[in-house]
């Protein structure tokens, strides 16, 4: 908005660790590049993370597979490629078109984009970490539910086993005590106590 750009796009990794980048947000580029994906483009970007002009990228891509990946962007009017680096890792690529006034981006504009790229890269990293945490919490909750189910099943099994093993002894003790009570036989009462122990 401050620079009044005609077009802007954000490319981000398709999947973590895959190395393929696709358009996540795109506004103003014609033709629309919503289904675009690239594997070679990240390797063309300058290593220190500074913005790159299209002619710089085209020179590096000449004669490689990446040359075809750049063609739609050139046709759509891409002016600058800004790598979004966080702690040396490429989190995404910001692609900007011309200004509404058709002026070139000034040094001050590029400084603003550079600052924006650092903030965007940090935000993307944090968002990914939050998503990973949510996924881990969900996994822990699922494991917790499974553990409770298994625990209930084990307790039920133990209860059945105890019942099956203890019931004959309890019945036997009960009869011994009844007999002992009827006949006042001291040795039967002792045997019942031993059985209970």
Beta strands, then each sheet from edge to edge (+ up, - down):
strand 1: 8-13
strand 2: 21-27
strand 3: 37-38
strand 4: 52-53
strand 5: 80-86
strand 6: 89-96
sheet 1: 3+ 2- 1+ 6- 5+ 4-
end
